[in-house]
Amino acid sequence: MVIRNVLIIVATLALLVGGAFLFIGWKSDERAEKVDSAEHEEQTAEEVVQEEEPIDERVIQWKEPLHVAEQQLTESSEIVVDVDQEQIIYANNIDTPLGLASMSKTMIQYLVMKAVDEGKLSWESTYVTPPHFFDHHHAEGIAMIGLQKNKKYTLDYLFRAVAVHSGNDAAMALVYLLADTYDIAPDGDVHAIEAAFVQWMNDTAAELGMTNTHFINPHGLTVNGEYNKGSARDLATLISYTIKQHPDILNYTELATVTSEYGEVVPTTNWLLKGMPFETEGVRGYKTGFTYEAGPCVSSAVERNGNRYVTVLQNWNDGSGDFDTYKFKHTTELVETYIDPTLTTEEE
């Protein structure tokens, strides 16, 4: 009898202990499940955060146009933007890739300003034109500042020659100087250097959100029937970003003349500047361009009432054969019509 009672007590204790372990195990599993669930939720939240990539500050987020042309163009374009508000004020066919001509050099200008601000170059940096330079970059009928072989030129002079006179020889000298500074094609010949530089231009355009732009050469001339193309929105983006990040560029683009090494005073190609035929209040430069394929082009940087604006016209041709008057006249009309404080913000 005593033995049976002892056995009953032992069995009862075993059941109690086993039950306790089962209870503890269940609670442990429950806590583990909660931990796993919390970790899963935390991981999911992290994945969501990772999916929401931050907006690149270099990409200008243009607000929708305040004014859109009723009659949309197809082979020309025009745009007016408020730089600091990132507001498109007026738009007409602004996303169609059209010829850029020498307005392509705005990318070279941006890369130079960036190099100077980064300390990679200074305005006293020099470039010596090698003999082979003129085997590739001399032609009749295109804008040249008249560089000579085996001569030393400062970055300041070359940049002024591009900003004022759109000198193609000066532009290519800047290309080789930049390529050497950033070592983008250390063992390449002229063609390899230019190809690497064009890739750099296209990569930079992509970084800035210029989705409708493609460069095939640095200068904008037509080569074997091919030429650089970009949209008015893209060019406005590049110019706006440049003057926001490197406002000193306007000290160059607003110059009305540049003095060549021969002492010749060479006038600007931009007739909107002070003292020029279509002088327009507040215009501080920017870039002109023309080829038969791209047509007459002009962009402008304007400061009025403490605000900064950019305009772009592409292939602005009235069919008269005068490739200058019409584009400058219409730019003035755009400035006077749309660049006004009452038109740059939506009505409240």
C-alpha positions as CSV (number, residue, x, y, z in Angstrom):
1,M,0.0,0.0,0.0
2,V,2.8,2.4,0.9
3,I,4.7,1.6,-2.2
4,R,1.5,2.2,-4.4
5,N,1.0,5.6,-2.7
6,V,4.6,6.5,-3.3
7,L,4.2,5.6,-7.0
8,I,1.0,7.6,-7.3
9,I,2.7,10.6,-5.7
10,V,5.8,10.3,-8.1
11,A,3.5,10.0,-11.1
12,T,1.5,13.0,-10.1
13,L,4.7,15.0,-9.6
14,A,5.9,13.9,-13.0
15,L,2.7,15.1,-14.6
16,L,2.9,18.4,-12.9
17,V,6.6,18.9,-13.8
18,G,5.9,17.9,-17.4
19,G,2.9,20.2,-17.6
20,A,5.0,23.0,-16.3
21,F,7.6,22.4,-18.9
22,L,5.0,22.3,-21.6
23,F,3.6,25.6,-20.4
24,I,7.0,27.2,-20.3
25,G,7.8,25.8,-23.8
26,W,4.5,27.2,-25.1
27,K,5.2,30.6,-23.6
28,S,8.7,30.5,-25.0
29,D,7.3,29.6,-28.5
30,E,4.7,32.4,-28.1
31,R,7.4,35.0,-27.2
32,A,9.6,33.7,-30.0
33,E,6.7,34.1,-32.4
34,K,6.2,37.7,-31.2
35,V,9.9,38.4,-31.6
36,D,10.0,36.9,-35.1
37,S,6.9,38.9,-36.0
38,A,8.4,42.1,-34.6
39,E,11.6,41.5,-36.5
40,H,9.7,40.7,-39.7
41,E,7.7,44.0,-39.3
42,E,10.9,45.9,-38.7
43,Q,12.6,44.3,-41.7
44,T,9.6,45.0,-43.8
45,A,9.7,48.7,-42.7
46,E,13.4,48.8,-43.5
47,E,12.6,47.4,-47.0
48,V,10.0,50.1,-47.6
49,V,12.4,52.8,-46.5
50,Q,15.0,51.3,-48.8
51,E,12.6,51.3,-51.7
52,E,11.8,55.0,-51.2
53,E,15.1,56.3,-52.5
54,P,15.9,60.0,-51.7
55,I,15.5,62.5,-54.5
56,D,18.8,63.5,-56.0
57,E,19.2,67.2,-55.1
58,R,20.8,67.8,-58.5
59,V,17.6,67.0,-60.2
60,I,15.4,70.0,-60.5
61,Q,11.7,69.2,-59.7
62,W,9.9,71.5,-62.1
63,K,6.4,72.5,-61.2
64,E,3.7,72.1,-63.9
65,P,3.6,75.1,-66.3
66,L,1.5,78.1,-65.4
67,H,1.0,78.9,-69.1
68,V,0.9,76.4,-72.0
69,A,0.7,77.5,-75.6
70,E,-2.6,76.7,-77.2
71,Q,-0.9,75.9,-80.5
72,Q,1.8,73.4,-79.8
73,L,4.9,73.5,-82.0
74,T,6.4,70.3,-83.4
75,E,9.8,71.3,-84.8
76,S,10.6,74.3,-82.6
77,S,10.4,74.9,-78.8
78,E,10.2,77.7,-76.3
79,I,10.3,77.7,-72.5
80,V,10.5,80.3,-69.6
81,V,11.3,79.2,-66.1
82,D,11.7,80.7,-62.7
83,V,15.0,79.2,-61.5
84,D,14.7,79.6,-57.7
85,Q,11.0,78.5,-57.5
86,E,11.6,75.7,-60.0
87,Q,8.5,76.8,-61.7
88,I,7.9,76.5,-65.5
89,I,6.1,79.7,-66.4
90,Y,5.5,79.1,-70.1
91,A,5.9,76.0,-72.2
92,N,5.6,75.1,-75.8
93,N,6.8,71.7,-77.0
94,I,9.4,71.5,-74.2
95,D,10.1,67.8,-74.2
96,T,10.9,67.1,-77.8
97,P,14.6,66.5,-78.5
98,L,15.7,69.1,-81.0
99,G,19.1,70.3,-82.3
100,L,21.2,72.1,-79.8
101,A,24.0,73.4,-82.0
102,S,26.5,75.5,-79.9
103,M,24.1,75.5,-76.9
104,S,25.8,72.1,-76.4
105,K,28.7,74.0,-74.9
106,T,26.6,74.8,-71.8
107,M,27.6,71.4,-70.6
108,I,31.3,72.2,-71.1
109,Q,30.7,75.4,-69.2
110,Y,29.0,73.6,-66.3
111,L,31.9,71.0,-66.1
112,V,34.5,73.8,-66.0
113,M,32.7,75.7,-63.3
114,K,32.4,72.5,-61.3
115,A,36.1,71.8,-61.7
116,V,37.0,75.3,-60.5
117,D,34.7,75.1,-57.5
118,E,36.1,71.7,-56.6
119,G,39.7,73.1,-56.7
120,K,40.6,70.8,-59.7
121,L,41.4,73.8,-61.8
122,S,41.9,77.5,-61.3
123,W,41.3,80.4,-63.6
124,E,45.1,80.6,-64.0
125,S,45.4,77.0,-65.1
126,T,46.9,76.7,-68.6
127,Y,46.6,74.6,-71.7
128,V,49.2,74.3,-74.5
129,T,47.7,73.6,-77.9
130,P,49.6,70.7,-79.5
131,P,50.3,70.6,-83.2
132,H,47.7,67.9,-83.9
133,F,45.0,70.0,-82.3
134,F,44.5,71.9,-85.6
135,D,44.3,68.7,-87.6
136,H,40.9,68.2,-86.1
137,H,39.6,71.6,-85.0
138,H,40.0,74.1,-87.7
139,A,37.4,74.8,-90.4
140,E,36.2,77.7,-92.4
141,G,32.8,79.2,-91.6
142,I,32.6,78.3,-87.9
143,A,33.1,80.4,-84.8
144,M,36.8,80.4,-83.8
145,I,38.8,82.7,-81.5
146,G,42.0,82.0,-83.4
147,L,44.2,79.8,-81.1
148,Q,47.7,79.0,-82.3
149,K,49.6,75.8,-82.0
150,N,52.2,75.3,-79.3
151,K,50.9,78.3,-77.4
152,K,49.9,78.5,-73.7
153,Y,46.4,79.8,-72.8
154,T,44.8,80.3,-69.4
155,L,41.5,78.8,-68.5
156,D,40.1,82.3,-67.9
157,Y,40.9,83.3,-71.6
158,L,39.5,80.0,-73.0
159,F,36.3,80.2,-71.0
160,R,35.7,83.9,-72.0
161,A,36.2,82.9,-75.7
162,V,33.5,80.3,-75.4
163,A,31.1,82.3,-73.3
164,V,31.3,85.4,-75.5
165,H,32.2,84.3,-79.0
166,S,31.3,80.6,-78.8
167,G,34.8,79.8,-80.1
168,N,34.9,76.1,-81.2
169,D,38.7,76.0,-80.9
170,A,38.5,77.3,-77.4
171,A,35.8,74.9,-76.5
172,M,37.8,71.9,-77.6
173,A,40.8,73.2,-75.7
174,L,38.6,73.2,-72.6
175,V,37.6,69.6,-73.4
176,Y,41.3,68.5,-73.5
177,L,42.1,70.4,-70.3
178,L,39.2,68.9,-68.4
179,A,40.0,65.4,-69.8
180,D,43.6,65.7,-68.6
181,T,42.6,67.1,-65.2
182,Y,40.1,64.2,-64.5
183,D,42.3,61.6,-66.3
184,I,39.3,60.3,-68.2
185,A,41.3,58.9,-71.1
186,P,45.0,58.8,-70.1
187,D,46.3,56.6,-72.9
188,G,43.9,57.6,-75.6
189,D,44.4,59.5,-78.8
190,V,42.3,62.6,-79.7
191,H,39.3,60.5,-80.8
192,A,39.4,58.4,-77.6
193,I,39.6,61.5,-75.4
194,E,36.6,63.1,-77.2
195,A,34.6,59.8,-77.0
196,A,35.3,59.6,-73.3
197,F,34.4,63.2,-72.8
198,V,31.1,62.8,-74.7
199,Q,30.3,59.9,-72.4
200,W,31.0,62.1,-69.4
201,M,28.6,64.7,-70.9
202,N,25.9,62.1,-71.3
203,D,26.4,60.7,-67.9
204,T,26.2,64.2,-66.3
205,A,23.0,64.9,-68.3
206,A,21.5,61.7,-66.9
207,E,22.5,62.7,-63.3
208,L,20.8,66.0,-63.8
209,G,17.6,64.4,-65.0
210,M,18.0,65.5,-68.6
211,T,16.1,62.6,-70.0
212,N,15.6,63.8,-73.5
213,T,19.2,64.8,-74.3
214,H,21.9,63.0,-76.1
215,F,25.4,64.3,-77.1
216,I,27.5,62.9,-79.9
217,N,30.2,65.5,-79.7
218,P,31.3,68.3,-77.3
219,H,30.9,71.3,-79.6
220,G,27.5,70.9,-81.3
221,L,28.5,71.0,-84.9
222,T,26.9,68.5,-87.3
223,V,29.3,65.6,-88.1
224,N,28.5,63.1,-90.8
225,G,24.8,64.1,-90.7
226,E,24.6,63.5,-86.9
227,Y,24.2,66.2,-84.3
228,N,23.4,66.8,-80.6
229,K,19.8,66.8,-79.5
230,G,18.1,67.9,-76.4
231,S,14.8,69.3,-75.2
232,A,14.0,72.9,-74.1
233,R,13.2,71.6,-70.6
234,D,16.5,69.8,-70.4
235,L,18.5,72.8,-71.4
236,A,16.6,75.0,-69.0
237,T,17.5,72.4,-66.3
238,L,21.2,72.5,-67.1
239,I,21.4,76.3,-67.2
240,S,19.3,76.7,-64.1
241,Y,21.3,74.2,-62.1
242,T,24.6,75.8,-63.3
243,I,23.6,79.3,-62.2
244,K,22.2,78.0,-58.9
245,Q,25.4,76.1,-58.0
246,H,27.9,78.4,-59.8
247,P,26.4,82.0,-60.0
248,D,29.8,83.4,-60.9
249,I,29.4,82.1,-64.4
250,L,27.2,85.1,-65.2
251,N,30.3,87.3,-64.8
252,Y,31.5,85.6,-68.0
253,T,28.3,85.1,-69.9
254,E,27.3,88.8,-69.5
255,L,30.5,90.1,-71.2
256,A,29.8,91.9,-74.5
257,T,33.3,91.4,-75.9
258,V,36.4,89.4,-75.6
259,T,39.9,90.6,-76.7
260,S,41.8,88.1,-78.7
261,E,45.5,87.5,-78.3
262,Y,46.0,89.6,-81.4
263,G,44.3,92.6,-79.7
264,E,41.2,92.2,-81.8
265,V,38.0,93.0,-79.8
266,V,35.6,90.2,-80.7
267,P,31.8,90.9,-80.0
268,T,29.4,88.5,-78.3
269,T,27.1,86.4,-80.3
270,N,24.3,87.2,-77.8
271,W,22.4,90.3,-79.0
272,L,20.3,90.5,-75.9
273,L,23.1,91.9,-73.8
274,K,23.7,95.5,-72.8
275,G,24.9,97.6,-75.8
276,M,23.7,95.0,-78.3
277,P,20.9,95.4,-80.9
278,F,18.3,93.6,-78.8
279,E,19.4,94.8,-75.4
280,T,16.9,93.4,-72.9
281,E,16.8,94.5,-69.3
282,G,18.1,92.0,-66.8
283,V,19.7,89.6,-69.4
284,R,23.1,88.4,-68.1
285,G,23.9,86.0,-70.9
286,Y,23.6,82.7,-71.8
287,K,24.3,80.7,-75.0
288,T,23.4,81.0,-78.6
289,G,23.7,78.5,-81.4
290,F,23.1,77.8,-85.1
291,T,23.6,75.1,-87.6
292,Y,21.4,74.4,-90.6
293,E,20.2,71.2,-89.0
294,A,19.4,72.7,-85.6
295,G,18.2,76.1,-86.8
296,P,18.6,79.3,-84.9
297,C,18.8,78.7,-81.1
298,V,19.2,81.0,-78.1
299,S,19.0,80.7,-74.3
300,S,19.1,83.5,-71.8
301,A,19.7,84.0,-68.1
302,V,17.6,86.9,-66.7
303,E,17.6,88.7,-63.3
304,R,14.7,90.9,-62.5
305,N,13.2,92.1,-59.2
306,G,15.7,89.9,-57.3
307,N,14.5,86.8,-59.1
308,R,16.4,84.6,-61.6
309,Y,14.9,83.2,-64.8
310,V,15.9,81.2,-67.9
311,T,14.5,81.2,-71.4
312,V,15.2,78.8,-74.2
313,L,14.3,78.9,-77.9
314,Q,15.1,76.1,-80.4
315,N,14.9,76.3,-84.2
316,W,13.3,79.7,-84.0
317,N,13.2,80.6,-87.7
318,D,10.8,82.8,-89.6
319,G,11.9,81.5,-93.0
320,S,13.4,84.9,-94.0
321,G,17.0,83.6,-94.1
322,D,17.9,86.0,-91.2
323,F,19.1,83.5,-88.5
324,D,19.6,86.1,-85.8
325,T,16.9,88.8,-85.6
326,Y,13.8,86.6,-85.1
327,K,15.2,84.5,-82.2
328,F,16.4,87.6,-80.3
329,K,13.3,89.5,-80.9
330,H,11.1,86.7,-79.7
331,T,13.2,86.1,-76.6
332,T,12.6,89.8,-75.7
333,E,8.9,89.2,-76.2
334,L,9.0,86.2,-73.9
335,V,10.9,88.1,-71.2
336,E,8.5,91.1,-71.3
337,T,5.4,88.9,-71.4
338,Y,6.2,86.2,-68.8
339,I,8.9,87.5,-66.5
340,D,6.9,89.5,-64.1
341,P,6.4,88.8,-60.4
342,T,2.6,88.6,-60.9
343,L,3.0,85.8,-63.4
344,T,5.5,83.6,-61.7
345,T,3.3,82.2,-58.9
346,E,-0.1,80.7,-59.0
347,E,-3.0,82.9,-57.9
348,E,-3.9,82.4,-54.2
